Amino acid sequence: MNTVFVDSGEKARRKELRNAYKEQQRVAAWNALGLDRAELDALYDWLDERLGAQGCDHSVRLTEVWATERDMDWPTLREALGDAGGYCDCEVLANTDPDQTA
């Protein structure tokens, strides 16, 4: 078995590359989502309130209402949320924050 030793400079370089990649992924996720932090937080607050009262029916019905009320491009937003793991309203809350999932 060959043992490979990596010096501390190489470890630091790899860590820097890994962190740059993660940041690139986070930025790409935000760009794909098409919402800024304030809009996403508003969606989360709105969903949290309604899901607490109604529960999740395993659709994105509530998210669609929120987006439509704000004249957002719903088909594009739905696709972006789905790509981020938001296939129903409760999953939109749980899975779609680019700062938490990247």
N, C-alpha and C positions, 0 to 999 in steps of 0.2 A: 504494500500500500504506500503510495506516494503522499507525503505530507507537504502541503503548500503553506508557506508562511507569508502573511501579508503585512507589510510594515505599516506603521501608524499613518504615514502620509497617504498611502494607497487606501486605507480604510476611510480616512477623512474625505478623499476624493470620491469614493464610492457613495458615501453618505450624502455628500453634496449633490451628486448626480441623482440619487434616489429622491432627495427632497425637492429638487428642481422638477423631476418628473411628476411627483405628487402634486406640486403646485400647478403645473401645466394641466393636469387632469382636473383639478378643482376649477380652474379658470374655464376650461372647456365645458365642464358640467354647468357652470353658471351661464355661459354663452348659449348652450343648447336649451336651457330652461327658459331663457327669455324673460325672466323676472329679476328684479333687483331685490336686495335684502328686505326693504320695506314692504314690497308687494308680497313676497313670500311669507313674511311674518304676518301680514294682514290676512292672507289666505289661511295660514295655520290657525290664527285666532278665530277666524270665522268658522272654519271646519270644526275646531275643538268645541266651540259653543254648540253648534248644531248636532254634532255626533254625540255629545253628552246628553242631549235631549232626545234624539231620534235613533241613535245607534247606526251602525254601518249596514247598508243593504248589499254590500259587495259590488257596488258600482261606483262610478265617479260622478253620479248625478249631482251631488252638492257642489263639487268642484266646478262642474259645468255651469251651474247657476251662478256661482261667484264670478267666473270668467266672463260669462255672457253679460252680467250686470255691469261689467267694467269695459265692455266692448273689446275684449281681447280675442285674439285669433285662437278660438277653441281647438280646432283640429291640430294645430301646431303645438299648442300647450299640452293637449292630451297625449300626443306622441312623445313629447319631451318628458312628461311626468311618468309615462309608461316605461320609457327607456331608463328612468331613474328608479324604477321599482314601485311606482305609484299606480297600481292597477285598480284600486278602489279608494274611496275617500279616506279610510283609516290608514291605508298604505301610503297615501300622499303625505299624511302627517308623519308616519313612521320612517319613510325611506327616502324622501326626495331632497333633503337639505344638502346642497353641494358641500357645505362646510363640515358636515358630519359624515358623509359617505365617501368622500374622496380619499 
